[in-house]
Amino acid sequence: MTTATAAPALSRTAAALRRLYLVRFVFAIGWALVMLTTANHLGPLAATLLVLYPLFDVAAAVVDARASRSTGSAALLYANIAVSLPAAAGLAVAASSGIPAVLRVWGAWAVVAGLIQLVVGITRRGMGGQWPMILSGGISVLAGGSFIAGASADAPTLVNAIGYAVPGAVFFLISALRLGRTAKGN
């Protein structure tokens, strides 16, 4: 790909990622608000929301892979899909065992998905707007470890999952705003 053809492809990819990141922001905030109503009890709504989050991550990775295929390899996005699908299934199973089991699965998923997000952000640095994604990936790794550790607490709750979604949403919003310049071809 020549420089003359690379700029429009980069601009299109940035515009698509900007839209995707805005959708991810809205989803994560909405998810957190609904989860807040049920985070102290692992009932059907909480279990459904917990399974839905990594499934939404799968859908976002598919959209991202399609949008960015002209600007780089989508292998890491496919890896994210390969991690998030079993995580959703694992969360469905873990929900029948209680909050500690859910926190362990959620935490393991957050660690691996965070590592993938971190590396994807690093590989996309030249596009702009990726520092929030790099930070978010690193924080996800740390948060995942805290979920796993928190599963052993005396009275574990799902409230920390909300604390995972809200900062992630903010990072997606910041990244979307920062991608605006690249999307316009500047």
C-alpha positions in Angstrom: 0.0 0.0 0.0 1.4 3.3 -1.0 1.3 6.4 1.2 -1.3 8.0 -1.1 -3.6 5.0 -0.7 -2.7 4.5 3.0 -4.1 7.8 4.2 -7.7 7.3 3.0 -7.7 3.7 4.4 -6.4 5.0 7.7 -9.0 7.7 7.7 -11.8 5.2 7.0 -10.6 2.9 9.7 -10.3 5.7 12.2 -13.9 6.8 11.4 -15.2 3.3 11.8 -13.3 2.8 15.1 -14.6 6.1 16.3 -18.2 5.0 15.7 -17.5 1.6 17.3 -15.9 3.2 20.3 -18.9 5.5 20.8 -21.2 2.5 20.7 -19.0 0.7 23.2 -19.2 3.8 25.5 -23.0 3.9 25.4 -23.2 0.1 25.9 -20.9 0.0 28.8 -22.6 2.9 30.6 -26.0 1.4 30.0 -24.8 -2.0 31.1 -23.3 -0.5 34.3 -26.5 1.4 35.1 -28.6 -1.8 34.8 -26.0 -3.9 36.6 -26.1 -1.4 39.5 -29.7 -2.4 40.2 -28.8 -6.0 40.7 -25.1 -6.2 41.6 -25.7 -7.4 45.2 -27.6 -10.4 44.1 -26.7 -13.0 41.4 -30.1 -13.5 39.9 -31.2 -14.1 36.3 -30.7 -10.4 35.3 -27.2 -10.2 36.7 -26.2 -13.5 35.2 -27.6 -12.4 31.8 -25.8 -9.0 32.0 -22.5 -10.8 32.9 -22.8 -13.1 29.9 -23.8 -10.3 27.7 -20.7 -8.1 28.3 -18.1 -10.5 26.8 -20.6 -11.3 24.0 -20.8 -7.6 23.2 -17.0 -7.7 23.2 -17.1 -10.4 20.6 -19.4 -8.4 18.4 -17.2 -5.3 18.8 -14.1 -7.4 17.8 -15.9 -8.6 14.7 -16.8 -5.1 13.7 -13.3 -3.9 14.5 -11.7 -6.7 12.4 -13.8 -5.8 9.4 -13.2 -2.1 9.7 -9.5 -2.4 10.2 -8.6 -5.1 7.7 -7.1 -2.6 5.3 -4.8 -1.1 7.9 -3.3 -4.1 9.6 -3.7 -7.7 10.8 -6.8 -8.6 12.7 -5.2 -11.7 14.4 -5.3 -10.1 17.8 -9.0 -9.2 17.3 -9.7 -12.9 16.4 -7.8 -13.9 19.6 -10.1 -11.6 21.6 -13.1 -13.4 20.0 -11.5 -16.8 20.9 -11.1 -15.6 24.5 -14.5 -13.8 24.9 -16.7 -16.5 23.6 -15.6 -19.1 26.1 -15.6 -16.4 28.8 -19.3 -15.8 28.1 -20.0 -19.6 28.4 -17.9 -19.8 31.5 -19.8 -17.0 33.1 -23.1 -18.7 32.3 -21.9 -21.8 34.1 -20.2 -19.9 36.9 -23.4 -18.0 37.6 -25.0 -21.3 38.9 -22.1 -21.6 41.4 -22.2 -18.2 42.9 -20.5 -14.8 42.9 -17.0 -16.1 43.8 -17.0 -18.4 40.7 -18.3 -15.5 38.5 -15.5 -13.2 39.8 -12.9 -15.8 39.0 -14.1 -16.2 35.4 -14.7 -12.5 34.9 -11.2 -11.8 36.3 -9.5 -14.3 34.1 -11.3 -12.9 31.1 -10.4 -9.3 32.1 -6.7 -10.2 32.3 -6.5 -11.9 28.9 -8.8 -9.5 27.1 -6.9 -6.6 28.7 -3.6 -7.9 27.5 -5.0 -8.2 24.0 -6.4 -4.6 24.1 -3.0 -3.4 25.3 -1.2 -4.9 22.4 -3.8 -3.8 19.9 -3.5 -0.3 21.2 0.3 -0.3 21.0 0.2 -1.6 17.4 -2.3 1.2 16.4 -0.4 4.0 18.1 0.3 5.6 14.7 -3.4 6.0 14.1 -3.9 8.3 17.0 -6.4 8.0 19.9 -4.9 4.8 21.2 -3.3 5.9 24.5 -6.7 5.5 26.2 -6.9 2.0 24.8 -3.4 1.2 26.0 -4.2 2.5 29.5 -7.5 0.7 29.5 -5.9 -2.6 28.6 -3.3 -2.3 31.3 -5.9 -1.4 33.9 -8.0 -4.3 32.7 -5.2 -6.7 33.5 -4.8 -5.2 37.0 -8.6 -5.2 37.6 -8.8 -8.8 36.5 -6.3 -9.8 39.1 -8.3 -7.9 41.7 -11.5 -9.7 40.7 -9.8 -13.1 41.1 -8.4 -12.0 44.5 -11.8 -10.5 45.5 -13.5 -13.8 44.9 -12.0 -15.0 48.2 -13.4 -12.1 50.2 -15.9 -12.8 53.0 -18.8 -11.3 51.1 -17.9 -10.8 47.5 -20.2 -8.7 45.3 -20.5 -7.9 41.7 -20.2 -4.1 42.3 -16.6 -4.2 41.2 -17.7 -5.3 37.7 -19.5 -1.9 37.4 -16.2 -0.3 38.4 -14.6 -2.2 35.5 -17.2 -1.1 32.9 -17.4 2.6 33.7 -13.7 3.5 33.3 -13.6 1.3 30.2 -16.5 3.3 28.8 -14.7 6.6 29.6 -11.6 5.3 27.9 -13.6 4.4 24.8 -15.2 7.9 24.7 -11.8 9.6 25.0 -10.3 7.4 22.3 -13.3 8.1 20.0 -12.9 11.8 20.5 -9.2 11.6 19.8 -9.8 9.6 16.7 -11.9 12.4 15.2 -8.8 14.1 13.8 -7.5 11.0 12.0 -11.0 10.2 10.8 -11.1 13.6 9.1 -7.8 12.9 7.4 -5.8 15.5 9.4 
